[in-house]
Amino acid sequence: MQVEALVTVFAAVRDLSIAATAGALLVIAAVLPAGHAAVGRASLIARIGSIGWVVGAFGHSLATYASIRGALPDASRFVEEWWSYSTSVDLLIAYLQVLAAGLVASVLCTLVRTPAVAAWSLVPVAWALGWLAETGHAAGAADHHLATSAMFLHLAGATVWTGVIGVMLLLRRSLGDRTKDAVRRASRIAIWAAAAVVVSGAVSGWIRLSSPTELITTTYGRLLLLKIGLMAVAVALAALHRRVSLPRLNEAQARERFWRLMLVDVGALMAVMGVAAVLASTAPPIPIVPVEEPSPAYFLTGYELPPAPSFATWVGLWRLEIITAFVLAAIAITYVRWVVRLRRRGDAWPWYRTASFLVGIAILVWITQGGPTVYGMVTFSGHMLEHMLLVMVVPVPLTFGAPVTLALRALAPRSDGSMGPREWIRTVVESRWMRFWAHPIVAAVSFAGFLIVFYYSPLFEFALRNHVGHLWMILHFTVVGYLFVNALVGIDPGPTRPGYPLRIVLLFATMAFHAFFGVAIMMSTVLIAPTWFGLMGRTWGSDAITDQQYGGQIAWGIGEFPVVLLAIGIIAAWRRADTRESRRLDRKAERDDDAELRAYNAMLARTAQEDAQQER
């Protein structure tokens, strides 16, 4: 009993310390002006939090080992046995990763003085939360990927929400004349984090219910509804508070009423944490039980084999992936809000750019939640279709939507030296690394070359076997495709675009390489990822090597339509550029009475006269 109490205490210390570390880093990165007095205090909070993270993670790992072992060994062998368990038992391996992430964070936090370093220091926080999501009780649910994704989103939202609010309370006396701005910016971050908690909590609870009626008929369902309701009310009140109450206050009033300003966030957080604690100790209606005889497909993917593919299943078969769904919904909502903001202040934004961007998001939703991701897990051809859509189809409408240009026009710049969304976008776009990767030739080489690197290296199987790898693949190939398309026909800032003839050459050279890659896959008789696709146990469709050759045909043929669109886009842009140049020259000729033409004619006359004199 004492050991179990230690597990709980150390887990609480670890989790609160991670939240404090993340909150302090976010406040430095996105709330406070550089050089402000509160930055030093926030940096101190991050350092103390990271130390508490290491102590809590180490103590929790030791206590968990003691709990698993059942009886404590001799003191002389305790650490040795703990290390042996921590490198062989999955649960303790995860806790060891959390400890390692804490050690890295504690080193980075000693260097935090600027927003850039604070942002990089958040990487070990995300790493630790990812491993903690694997250890949560949701990890044993039937839909493993959805459960762990929802747990990660829940942990990330709760960590950010708790951490930002807690750090703001600790910084109260240091904010000075930046209190109002800091509260407003921190509240905006907390609202998005709370929204993540709402969505992920609803999904985590839903997968433990067998039917919607259990939301009313079971204690677990009623508590889940209460938690979601409280969270929704908290988010709504916080948003209303930030938009209505804060703007009415001057800086002095904001400092005087600080605790009243934070009361909504703190009260909502405490209420939700209380309900969450009760919910966590309540048994769900659907017990988590292991599958007795998993099929080969279930053993490899965590899901039963889908039905034979048809048009109906490609369109109608859906499988929720909550992280990408939440991110894509947030991106779409933010884009539309930016458009509305421009319209309200009287600035124009073409409707077709909005429509194009939303079409791209809709295609991404289908790729990540629908048939491509379902069949991409069990067949090479399905995976190749998913890949080609990500890298060749989706970037076209996204690029025509010009999201970076819209953001830079819609977001207000900050004048106090802090880093807001607009400043971070400019920092990324104007960085040396982005200028390098966005260069048209580099983008073209990446667009084509990563095909070889990905499919003929361990990265391919990593993306198949690991959900994090799958999410990385989606992000990577979408970004690579966007950089290539933006270099050819985009208007977003970033690359130094070449002349239009060279763009045509780059387009067709890159697509020729894609076609060559597809033909190579079609002609190959060596199975790629044989321990995955070769052992799937499919009862429908072609054998694995024939299906792989079908995938080569997809890689070869799917690029024709995007190539035509891009070629048309380049030619249209070329024509518009020539028209603009002609108009510019016409206006210049009107201003200077066609001085350039008269000078040219005079030069020809002199040349003719000189030639005539030489002939004499």
N, C-alpha and C positions, 0 to 999 in steps of 0.2 A: 504493500500500500504506500509506503514511503517512497519507493522507487517511482510508482505511477504519479505521485504528487510532484516529484522532481521533474519528470517528463513534461508535465503540464506547465510548471513554473518556468523551466528553461525555454519551452516553446513560446510562451508569452513574451519572455525577455527577447528572444530572437526576433519574433515577428514585429514587436513594437520598435525594436532597434532598427530593423530594416525599413520600417515606415518612417522613422525619424530621419534616417540617412537619405532615403528617396525624397522626402518632403523638403529637406534642407537643400539638396542638390537642385531640385526643380525651382525652388524660390530663387536661388542664385542664378540659374540659367534663364528664367523667364519672367521674374517678378521685379527683382531689385535692380536699381541702376548700378553700373560698374563703379567701384570705388566708394559706394555708400557705406556708412558706418555699420549698417545691419549686415552687410556681406560678411564681415569678419565674424560676427556672432553666429550667422548661419553656417559658416565654414566650421566653427567650433562644434556646433550641434551635429554636423555631419561626421566629424571625427569621433566625437563621443558615441554617436549612434553606431558607427562602424565597429568600434571596440566592443560595445554591447552586443552587436550582431555576432562577432567572433566568439565572445564568451558564451552567449546563449546557444549558438550553434554547436560549439564544442561540448558544453554541458548536456545539451539535449541528445547529442549523438552518444555520449557515454551512458546517460541514463536509459536511452532506448536499448542500447546493447545489453545493459544489465537486466532490463525488463525481458528482453528476448531470451537471454540465457537462463533466467529463472533463479539462478543462485550466483552470488558474487564469487569470482575466483580469488586466489591469493593476491594480495596487493602487488607482489613482485611480478605477476603475470597479467595484471589487469590491462595495462596499456598495450602489451603485445597481443593479447587476445582481441582487444577492441579493434586494433588495426587489421588483424586477420579477418574479423567479421566485416569490417567496413570496406574491405576490398573484395568481398565475395558474396555478401547478402545484398540484394537489390535495394532494399529500403535504406540500409546504412550507406550504400554507395551514393544514393541520392543525398543523404544528409552530409556526407563527406564533401560532395560537390557544393552544397550550400556553405559549408565551412570554408572551402577554398575560395568561393566567390567573396565571402566576407573578408578574407585576408587580402585579396586583391583590392577590394573596395577600401579597406583601411589604409592601404598604401596610397591609393589615388586621392583619398580625401585629405591627406596631408599636403597635397599640391594644389588643392582647389582655391583659386583666387579669382578666376574669370569664368564667364558663362560657358565658354568652349570646353574648358577642363571639367566643369560640373556636368555638362552634357555627356562627355565621354565616360565620366565616372558612374553614370546610370547603367552602363552595359552590364557590370557584374550584378546589379540589382535585378535586371531582367533575367539574367542567367539563373540566379538563385530562385526566383519566383517560378521559372520554368521547371526546375527540379522539384520544388515543393508541390507544384500542381500534379506531378507524377505520383506523389506520395499521399495525396488527399483521398478521402473516402470515395470520391467520384471516380477515381482511377479504376476501381473494380466494377464499375457499372457495365451493363451490356454494351452500350455504345461507347467504347473506350475513347476513341478520338474526340467525340463530341464532349464526353465527360471531362477529359483532361483539358481540352481547349476552354471549356466553360470555367473550369476551376482556375486556369491561368488568368483568364480575363477577370474573374471575380477577385482573385488575389491581387492582381495589378491595380484594379479599380479601388479596392479597399485600402491597399497600401498607399496609393497616391492621395486618396481622399483623407485618410487618417493623418498621413504624414504632413500634408500641406496645411491642414487646419491646426494640427498640433504645433508645427513650427511657427505659424503666424501668431499663435498665442504666446509662444516663448519670445518672439521678436517684438512684442508690443511696444516696449519702452525704447527700442532702437530704431523704429521706423521713422519717427520724427515727422518732417513735413511731407513724407511720401506715404503716409498712412492710407489715405483714400485710394490712391492709385494701386498700392500694394494689395489692399483688401479686394478691390475690384478684379484685379488680375488673378489673385489666388482663388477667388470665388469662381471665376470662369473655368479654371483648371479643375476645381473641385466638382463643378456641375458635370463636366464630361466624365470624370472618374465615377461619380455617383450613377450616371447613366449606364456606364459599363457594369457596375455592380447590380443594377436593376435587371438589365438584360441577361447577364450571365447567371444571376440567381434564379430568374424565371426558368431558364433552360436547364440548369442543374436540378431544380425541383421537378420540372416536367418529365425528365427521363426516368424519374422514380415513381411516376404515376401510370397506372394502366389505362385510365380513361379520365376525361375531364370531370366526370361526376365526383371523383375522389377529391377534387378541390373543396367540395362542400361536405362530403360524407366522412372524411377522415381528419384526424387531428393534425396530421402532417400537412394535408392540403390547406386547411384553414390557417395554419401558421404561415404557410407559404404565401397565401393571399394577403395576410396581414403584413408580412414583410415587404412584399411588392407594393402594396398600397402605401405603406409608410415611406418607402423609398421614392415612389412617384410624387407623393405630396412634398417630400423634402426637396426633390429636384425642382419642382414647380415653384415652391416658396423661395428657394435660393435664387432661381432665375428672376423671379419677380422682384426680389429684394435688390439684386444687382442692377436691374434695369430701371427701377422706380425709386427706391429709397436712396441709394448711394448718390445718384446725380444731384439730388436736392441739397446735399450737405457740402459745406466748404471744408477746407483742410482742418481747421480748428475744431469744428463740430465732429468730424470723423475721428479725431484723436480722443475727444471727450466721450464719445459714444462707442468706443471700440468694442467693448464687451457686448453691447446691445447689437452692434452690427454682426458680430460673430455668433450671436445666440441661436439664430436659425440653423446654421451649419452644425454647431456643437450639439444642439438639442436633437436634430435629426440623426446625427451620427450615433449618439448614445442610445436613442430609441431603437434604431436598426440593429445595433450591436447586441442589445438585449434580446430582441426577437430572434436574431441569428443564433445566439447561444442556446436558446430553448430549441430552435429548429434543429440544430446540430445534434442535440441529444435525443431527438424524437425519431423513432424507427420509421422509415418510409414504407408505404404500402407494398411496394415491390422489393422484396429482399434481394440482395446482391448474392448470387450463387454462381459458382464456376460452371462452365459448359463441360459436360461429362465426356462427350466424344466429338471434339471439334473437327470439322471438315478441313481439308487442306487449305481451301480459300480462307476459312475463318482463322485457321492457325497462322496464316501469313498476314492477312489484312485486318483481322479483327471483325470482319463482316462475313455473312454467308454469301455465296456466289449469287450475283444478280441474275435475272432471267436473260434468255438469249436476246441480244440486241435487235431492236427494230426501231422504226421511226417513232412509234408511240413511247417506247422506253427511253430513247434518247431525249425526248422532249418532256415526258411525264415523270421520269424517275429522278427524285431529288433526295439529297442527303445533306443535312445542315452541317456547315462548318462555321462555328459561331465567331471565331476571330476575324476571318475574312468578311463574313456577313456584316459584322458590326463596323469594321473599318470602311467597307464600301458604302454602307448606309451613311456613316458619318461624313465621308467625302462628298457624296451626292448632296446631302443636306447643306453642307458648308458651301459647296459650289452655288447652289440655288440661292442661299442667303447672300452671297457676294453679288450675284446678279441683281437681286432685289435691292441691295444697298446702292448699287450704281444707278439703277432706275430711279430710286427715290431722290437722289441728289441731282438728277437730270442728265446723267451720262448715258450714252448709248452702249449697248452690248448686243451684237447680232444674235437673233434668235436661233439661227442655224448652228452657231457654236455651242449654245446651251444644249440643243437637241443632239448634236454630235457627241458631246461629252457624256450625256446621260445614256445614249445608246451604247457607248463603250462600257460604261459601268454596268448596264444591263447584261451585256455579253459576258463581262467578267463574273457577274453573279451566277449566270448559267454555267460557266466553266467551273467555278469553284464549288457550286452547290448542286449541280445537275448531272446529266448523263456523262459529260467528259471526265469528271472526277470519279464517278462510280465505275465506269468501264476502264478508265485509265489506270486503276489499281490492279485490274485482273488481266488486261490484254495489252500487248505492245502497241497494237494499232490504235487502241483507245488512248493510250498515253501519248502517242505521237500526234493524234488529233488535238488533244489538250495542249500540248506543247506548241504546235503550229498556230493554234488560235491565240495563245498568249503572246507569241513573239511576232506574229505577222498580221493578225486581224485586229485584235484589240487596240494596239498602239495607234492605228490610223484614226479612228474616231476620237480617241483621247487627245491626240496631238492637234487635230482640227478644233478641239474644244479650247485650246490655249489656256490651261488652268493656271500656269505660272503668271502669264500676263494679266489674267483676271485678278489673281491674288494681289499682285503688286499695285493694281489700280484700286481695288476695293479696300485693302487694309490700310489703316492710318499709320503713318510712321511715328515712332516714338522719339521724343526730343530730350529725354532725360538720361540717355546712355544705357538704358536697359534693352534687353533683347526680346522683342515681341515676335509674333509669327512672321511679319513682313521682314524684319531684320534677319531672322533665321533663314528664310527663303533666299534672301539676297546673299547671305553668307555662303550657303550651299552652292547656289548657282554661280557665284563669282569666285569660288575657291579654285585653287590650282588643280586639284584632283578632278573636279567636275569639268573644268575647261579641257583637261586632258581626255577624259572619257567621252565628252560630248563632241570632240573634234570629229568631223565627218569621216575621215579615214579610219581613226581609231574606233568610232562607233560602227563602221561597216565591218572592220575586222572582228570586233567583239560580236556583232550580230551573227556573223557566219562562223567564226572560229570557236565560239563557245559550244556549238553543236558537237564538234569533235571532242572537246575537253569533257563535256558533260556525259556523253553516251559511251565514250571509250575510257572511262576512268571510274573509280569507286563512287564518284558523286551520284551516278545514276541510281545505284542500289541504295545509297544513303537516302536519297529522296523518296525511294519506294518504301523503305523499311521504317523510316523515322518521320513522324509528322512534322517536326521542326524542319527537316530537310525538304519536305513537300511544300511547306509555306515559304521557305527560302527560294525554292524553284519558281513559285508563282511570282514572287516579288522580283527576283533577278531577271527573268526573261521578259516580264512586262516592262521593267525599267530599260533594259537593253533595247527592246523594240521601240520604246518611246524615244530614246536618244537617237536612234538611227533615223526614224521617221521625222523627228523634229529637225535633224540636220539637213534633211532633204526639202521638206515642205512646210515646216512649222514656223510659227511667228514668236514662240516663246524665246526669251533670252537664253544665252548659254554659248552655243557654238559660233565660230567664225565660218560662215557658210561659203563654200566655193562657188564658182560661176556655174550657171545652169548646165552647160555641156558636161562639166565634170560630175555634176549631180546625176545626170542620166547615165554616165559611165559607171559611177559607183552603184547605182540601183541595179543595173543589169548584170554587172560583175558579181554583186552579192547574191542576186537571185540565181545566177548560173551556178554559184557554189552550192546553194541550197539544193538545186536540182541534182548536182553531182553527188551530194550527200545522200539524197533520196535514192538515186540509182545504185549507189554502193550498198545501201541497206537492202534494196530489192534483190541484188545479186548475191548477197552474203548467205552462206549456209552454216554460219557459226552463230549460235543463239546468244544474244545479249542478255545479261542477268538470268542465267539458266536456273539458278536456285530459287528464283522467284516465278518467272513465267512458265518455266518448265515443270514446276511442281504445284501449279495452281489447281490441278484436278478439275479442269473445266469439262462439263458434260455437253457442251454445245460449241459450235464454231470450228474453225480449222485448228490444226495442230500448231504448236508454239512457233515453229520456224516459218510456216506459211503465214501465220498471222503477223510475224515480224516483217515479212516481205510486203504484206499489205500496208504495214506502217510506212515502209519505204515509198510506196506509191502515194501515200498521203503526203509525206514530206516533199515529194516531187511535184505533186499536182496542186496542192492547196494554195501555193503562193501566186498562182496566175492572176486571180482577181485583185488581190492587194497590189500586185505590181502594176496592173492596168490603172488602178485608182491613183497610185503614187505617180506614175508617168503622166497621167492627165493633170494631176496637181502641179507637177514641176513645169509642164508645158504652159499651163494656165498662168502660173506665177511668172514664168519667163515672159509671156505675152503682156501681162500687166506691167512688169518692170519696163519693158520696151515702150509701152504706151506712156508710162509716167515720164520716162526719159525724153520721149519725143515732145510731150507737152512742156517739159521743163526747157528744152531747147527752143521751142516756139515762143515761150514767154520771154526768154532771154533775148531772142532776136527782136521781139517787139520793143523791149526796153532800150537796146543799143542800136536799133535800126539795122539789124542783121550784120553787125560788125565782123563777126567771125566769117560769114560767107563772103563779104566784101574783101576781107584780108586774104582769104583763100583764092578768090578770083584774081586779086592783084598779084599774088605769088605766081599763079599760072601765067599771067601776062608777062611778068618779068622773065620767067623761065623761057617762054616762047620768044621774047625779044632777044635774050642771050643766045638762044639756039640759032636765030636768024643771023645774028652778027657773026657767029662762028662759021656759018656756011659761006658768008661772003669772003 
